Amino acid sequence: MTIISIFKKSGFWLSFGLTLVCAFAGSFLAQLPYLSLVGALVLALLLGMLLHTSPVLLSGAQDGTGFISNKFLRLGIILLGFKLNLIQLAQAGVKSILLAICIVAGMITLTYWVSRKFGVEKELAILAATGSSICGAAAIMGVSPQIKVPAEKRERQAENEVLAVAIVCILGTVFTLIEIGLKPLIHMTPTQFGVLTGGSLHEIAHAVAAGSAAGPVALDTAIITKLSRVLLLAPVALLVGIWYQRTTKGTSAQTGEKAKLPIPWFMVGFILTSILGTFLPFSAAMLAGLVQLAYILLGMAMAALGMSVNFKVIVQRGGKAFLAAFLSSCVLMVAVVLASKFLF
């Protein structure tokens, strides 16, 4: 089915309108107190899931949800690259970059290992691991296309995506409140506290909320530390694709065909937009507008995903994955506290 034929279907435009409303509503609600801890993307996902209360709307929008959750996701990830300023990241120093690499590599390994020990399926384990290691929902949606599952498992994979997003959202919010509560007790400088929040919390919204509790220096440090982790999204997506392909017996292995290298081309766009945003003379207002557009597109993709999954199934399967991510998040927080104290 071509893109033009999809655009001609009335179901696509109904899905487009519903997900656009969810995305804008999520962005608005994320500016309110307390809901800012949840974040616009997760709120859009929840609003999409609320549409299950209207089966007629869901049925009419069915033709467009798959396209939006897939293509709009990739375009949103590409535009999200404008949020990264490579010069600022370079100025943050070698210590910040090395810390980000250690956090991402260590957290992915630990969360995946613990999840598998608890009996969590492979695909869900890697999504929860990457989401809690890099940048929450955006990382989960960026890595998920690299996990090539057979057609009969795609519905279950969509459930895995939503479940992983829910795990990251809940844990990120919990640990945001924990770190704000610990702030008077752990006696850290604003820079150290910024490294802690940016290095240990899951979503950018979580790092901003917690970092701002210690003043502007802590907030700036939290954002830079967090974006150092975001920068690793593209290489992680590529490595996950290669690893999953080599450790899973898929269709290509059964038919004897040579598997193709799973290059995430939309991640190449992500890197390209970060370069353009850093070195071309874009105004601050234009960059902010492009990033906002990225979040609207990602919000539409999240809403479409919420419209296409069974929430009851997700609740039934989430316990072990949540516990594994919680334990690894505890280890991460303690490790980053020590790293902040001794290195910054």
C-alpha positions as CSV (number, residue, x, y, z in Angstrom):
1,M,0.0,0.0,0.0
2,T,1.5,3.3,-1.1
3,I,1.6,6.5,1.0
4,I,-0.8,8.2,-1.4
5,S,-3.4,5.5,-1.1
6,I,-3.2,5.8,2.7
7,F,-3.7,9.5,2.6
8,K,-6.9,8.9,0.5
9,K,-8.5,6.8,3.2
10,S,-10.9,8.7,5.5
11,G,-9.7,6.5,8.4
12,F,-6.2,8.0,8.1
13,W,-7.5,11.5,8.5
14,L,-9.6,10.5,11.5
15,S,-6.6,8.9,13.1
16,F,-4.5,12.0,12.2
17,G,-7.0,14.3,13.9
18,L,-7.4,12.2,17.0
19,T,-3.7,11.7,17.5
20,L,-3.0,15.4,16.9
21,V,-5.5,16.4,19.5
22,C,-3.9,13.9,22.0
23,A,-0.4,15.3,21.2
24,F,-1.5,18.9,21.8
25,A,-3.4,18.0,24.9
26,G,-0.4,16.1,26.2
27,S,1.9,19.1,25.6
28,F,-0.6,21.4,27.4
29,L,-1.1,19.1,30.4
30,A,2.6,18.6,30.7
31,Q,3.0,22.2,31.6
32,L,0.8,21.9,34.7
33,P,2.2,21.2,38.1
34,Y,2.8,17.5,39.0
35,L,1.9,16.4,35.4
36,S,5.2,17.9,34.3
37,L,6.8,14.9,36.0
38,V,4.9,12.6,33.7
39,G,5.9,14.3,30.4
40,A,4.0,15.2,27.2
41,L,4.8,11.9,25.4
42,V,3.4,9.6,28.2
43,L,0.4,11.8,28.6
44,A,-0.3,11.5,24.8
45,L,0.0,7.8,25.1
46,L,-2.5,7.7,28.0
47,L,-4.9,9.9,26.1
48,G,-4.7,7.5,23.2
49,M,-5.5,4.6,25.5
50,L,-8.5,6.5,26.8
51,L,-9.9,6.4,23.3
52,H,-10.6,2.7,23.9
53,T,-13.7,3.9,25.6
54,S,-15.1,4.7,22.2
55,P,-14.8,1.6,20.0
56,V,-16.6,3.4,17.1
57,L,-13.8,6.0,16.9
58,L,-11.1,3.4,17.2
59,S,-12.6,1.3,14.4
60,G,-12.9,4.2,12.1
61,A,-9.3,5.3,12.7
62,Q,-7.8,1.9,12.3
63,D,-6.4,2.6,8.8
64,G,-4.1,5.3,10.1
65,T,-2.8,4.3,13.5
66,G,-0.2,1.9,12.1
67,F,1.2,4.5,9.7
68,I,1.3,7.3,12.3
69,S,2.9,5.2,15.0
70,N,5.6,4.1,12.5
71,K,6.3,7.0,10.1
72,F,5.6,9.9,12.4
73,L,7.7,8.3,15.0
74,R,10.8,8.3,12.7
75,L,10.2,11.9,11.6
76,G,9.8,13.0,15.2
77,I,13.1,11.3,16.2
78,I,14.9,13.0,13.3
79,L,13.6,16.4,14.3
80,L,14.5,15.7,17.9
81,G,18.2,16.0,16.9
82,F,17.7,19.8,16.8
83,K,17.6,19.6,20.6
84,L,21.2,18.5,20.8
85,N,23.9,21.2,20.7
86,L,27.1,19.3,20.1
87,I,29.3,22.2,21.1
88,Q,27.7,22.4,24.5
89,L,28.2,18.7,24.9
90,A,31.8,19.0,23.9
91,Q,32.3,21.8,26.4
92,A,30.8,19.7,29.2
93,G,34.1,17.8,29.1
94,V,35.4,14.3,28.7
95,K,34.2,13.3,32.2
96,S,30.5,14.0,31.3
97,I,30.7,12.0,28.1
98,L,32.5,9.1,29.7
99,L,30.0,9.1,32.5
100,A,27.2,9.0,30.0
101,I,28.8,6.0,28.2
102,C,29.3,4.1,31.4
103,I,25.7,4.8,32.5
104,V,24.1,3.7,29.3
105,A,26.3,0.6,28.8
106,G,26.1,-0.4,32.4
107,M,22.4,0.2,32.8
108,I,21.4,-1.6,29.6
109,T,23.5,-4.6,30.6
110,L,22.2,-4.7,34.2
111,T,18.5,-4.1,33.4
112,Y,18.5,-6.6,30.6
113,W,20.3,-9.3,32.7
114,V,18.1,-8.8,35.7
115,S,14.9,-8.8,33.6
116,R,15.9,-12.1,31.9
117,K,16.7,-13.7,35.2
118,F,13.2,-12.7,36.3
119,G,11.8,-14.4,33.2
120,V,10.9,-11.3,31.2
121,E,10.8,-11.9,27.5
122,K,13.8,-10.7,25.4
123,E,12.1,-8.0,23.5
124,L,10.5,-6.3,26.5
125,A,13.7,-6.6,28.5
126,I,15.7,-4.7,25.9
127,L,13.1,-2.0,25.5
128,A,12.9,-1.4,29.3
129,A,16.7,-1.4,29.5
130,T,17.2,1.1,26.7
131,G,14.4,3.4,28.0
132,S,15.7,3.6,31.5
133,S,19.3,4.0,30.2
134,I,19.0,6.7,27.6
135,C,16.0,9.0,27.4
136,G,12.8,7.2,28.4
137,A,9.9,7.0,25.9
138,A,11.8,8.5,23.0
139,A,14.6,5.9,23.4
140,I,12.1,3.0,23.5
141,M,10.4,4.2,20.3
142,G,13.7,4.8,18.7
143,V,15.1,1.4,19.5
144,S,11.9,-0.6,18.9
145,P,12.0,-0.5,15.1
146,Q,15.4,-2.2,15.3
147,I,13.8,-5.3,16.9
148,K,12.5,-7.1,13.8
149,V,9.8,-9.5,15.0
150,P,7.6,-11.8,12.8
151,A,4.2,-10.5,11.7
152,E,2.4,-12.7,14.2
153,K,4.3,-11.1,17.1
154,R,3.9,-7.4,16.1
155,E,0.8,-6.9,18.2
156,R,2.7,-8.3,21.2
157,Q,5.6,-6.0,20.4
158,A,3.3,-3.0,20.4
159,E,2.3,-4.1,23.9
160,N,5.9,-4.3,24.9
161,E,6.5,-0.7,23.7
162,V,3.6,0.6,25.8
163,L,4.6,-1.5,28.8
164,A,8.2,-0.3,28.6
165,V,7.1,3.3,28.4
166,A,4.8,2.9,31.4
167,I,7.7,1.4,33.4
168,V,10.0,4.2,32.6
169,C,7.4,6.8,33.3
170,I,6.5,5.5,36.7
171,L,10.0,4.8,37.8
172,G,11.3,8.1,36.5
173,T,8.6,10.0,38.5
174,V,9.2,8.0,41.7
175,F,13.0,8.5,41.5
176,T,12.5,12.2,40.7
177,L,10.7,12.6,44.0
178,I,13.2,10.5,45.8
179,E,16.2,12.5,44.7
180,I,14.5,15.8,45.5
181,G,13.7,14.5,48.9
182,L,17.3,13.3,49.4
183,K,18.8,16.6,48.3
184,P,19.1,18.1,51.8
185,L,20.6,14.9,53.2
186,I,23.4,14.0,50.7
187,H,25.1,17.4,50.8
188,M,26.0,17.9,47.2
189,T,27.0,21.0,45.3
190,P,24.6,22.3,42.6
191,T,26.9,20.8,39.9
192,Q,27.0,17.5,41.6
193,F,23.3,17.4,42.1
194,G,22.8,18.3,38.4
195,V,25.1,15.4,37.4
196,L,23.0,13.1,39.7
197,T,19.7,14.1,38.2
198,G,20.8,14.2,34.6
199,G,22.7,10.9,35.0
200,S,20.2,8.8,36.8
201,L,16.7,10.0,35.8
202,H,14.9,8.5,32.8
203,E,13.1,11.2,30.9
204,I,14.4,14.7,30.1
205,A,11.3,16.0,31.9
206,H,12.4,14.2,35.1
207,A,15.9,15.6,34.9
208,V,14.6,19.1,34.4
209,A,12.1,18.8,37.3
210,A,14.7,17.5,39.7
211,G,17.6,19.6,38.6
212,S,15.6,22.8,38.9
213,A,15.1,22.1,42.6
214,A,18.7,23.0,43.2
215,G,18.9,26.2,41.2
216,P,20.0,27.3,37.7
217,V,23.5,25.8,37.9
218,A,22.1,22.4,38.8
219,L,19.5,22.7,36.1
220,D,22.0,23.5,33.4
221,T,24.3,20.6,34.5
222,A,21.3,18.2,34.6
223,I,20.3,19.1,31.0
224,I,23.8,18.7,29.6
225,T,24.4,15.4,31.5
226,K,21.0,14.1,30.2
227,L,21.7,15.2,26.6
228,S,25.0,13.4,26.8
229,R,23.0,10.2,27.3
230,V,20.6,11.2,24.5
231,L,23.5,11.5,22.1
232,L,24.1,7.8,22.5
233,L,20.6,6.9,21.2
234,A,21.8,6.4,17.6
235,P,24.7,4.1,18.2
236,V,22.7,2.1,20.7
237,A,19.9,1.6,18.2
238,L,22.4,0.3,15.7
239,L,24.1,-2.0,18.1
240,V,20.8,-3.3,19.4
241,G,19.7,-4.1,15.9
242,I,22.9,-6.0,15.1
243,W,22.8,-7.8,18.5
244,Y,19.1,-8.8,18.2
245,Q,19.6,-10.0,14.6
246,R,22.6,-12.2,15.6
247,T,21.0,-13.7,18.7
248,T,17.5,-14.4,17.3
249,K,16.6,-17.0,14.7
250,G,14.4,-15.0,12.3
251,T,12.9,-15.6,8.9
252,S,16.2,-14.9,7.1
253,A,18.0,-17.6,9.1
254,Q,15.3,-20.2,8.4
255,T,15.3,-19.5,4.7
256,G,19.0,-19.3,4.4
257,E,19.0,-15.7,3.1
258,K,21.8,-13.4,4.2
259,A,20.6,-11.0,6.8
260,K,20.9,-7.3,6.1
261,L,22.7,-5.0,8.4
262,P,19.9,-3.2,10.4
263,I,21.0,0.4,9.9
264,P,18.5,2.8,11.5
265,W,18.4,5.4,8.7
266,F,16.1,7.7,10.7
267,M,18.9,7.8,13.4
268,V,21.3,9.0,10.7
269,G,18.8,11.9,10.2
270,F,18.8,12.4,14.0
271,I,22.6,12.9,13.9
272,L,22.4,15.1,10.8
273,T,19.8,17.4,12.4
274,S,21.9,17.7,15.5
275,I,24.9,18.8,13.3
276,L,22.7,21.3,11.4
277,G,21.2,22.7,14.6
278,T,24.7,23.1,16.1
279,F,26.6,24.7,13.2
280,L,24.0,26.5,11.1
281,P,22.7,30.0,12.2
282,F,19.3,28.9,13.3
283,S,17.6,31.4,15.6
284,A,16.7,30.2,19.1
285,A,13.0,30.5,18.3
286,M,13.3,28.4,15.1
287,L,15.2,25.6,17.0
288,A,12.6,25.7,19.7
289,G,9.8,25.4,17.1
290,L,11.5,22.5,15.4
291,V,11.9,20.7,18.8
292,Q,8.3,21.4,19.6
293,L,7.2,20.0,16.2
294,A,9.3,16.9,17.0
295,Y,7.5,16.4,20.3
296,I,4.1,16.9,18.6
297,L,5.0,14.2,16.0
298,L,6.3,11.9,18.7
299,G,3.1,12.6,20.8
300,M,1.0,11.6,17.8
301,A,3.0,8.4,17.4
302,M,2.5,7.6,21.1
303,A,-1.2,8.3,20.9
304,A,-1.5,6.0,17.9
305,L,0.3,3.3,19.8
306,G,-2.0,3.8,22.8
307,M,-5.0,3.4,20.4
308,S,-3.8,0.0,19.1
309,V,-3.0,-2.0,22.3
310,N,-4.8,-3.9,24.9
311,F,-4.1,-2.3,28.3
312,K,-5.4,-5.3,30.3
313,V,-2.8,-7.6,28.8
314,I,0.0,-5.0,29.6
315,V,-1.0,-4.9,33.2
316,Q,-1.0,-8.6,33.5
317,R,2.6,-8.9,32.1
318,G,4.3,-5.9,33.7
319,G,5.2,-7.0,37.3
320,K,8.5,-8.7,36.7
321,A,9.8,-6.2,34.2
322,F,8.9,-3.3,36.6
323,L,10.7,-5.0,39.5
324,A,13.8,-5.6,37.4
325,A,13.9,-2.0,36.2
326,F,13.3,-0.7,39.8
327,L,16.2,-2.7,41.1
328,S,18.6,-1.5,38.4
329,S,17.4,2.1,38.8
330,C,18.3,1.8,42.5
331,V,21.8,0.7,41.6
332,L,22.1,3.5,39.0
333,M,21.1,6.2,41.5
334,V,23.7,5.0,44.1
335,A,26.4,4.7,41.4
336,V,25.8,8.2,40.1
337,V,25.8,9.7,43.6
338,L,29.2,8.2,44.2
339,A,30.5,9.3,40.7
340,S,29.1,12.8,41.3
341,K,30.8,13.1,44.7
342,F,34.2,11.9,43.6
343,L,34.5,13.2,40.0
344,F,32.6,16.5,39.9
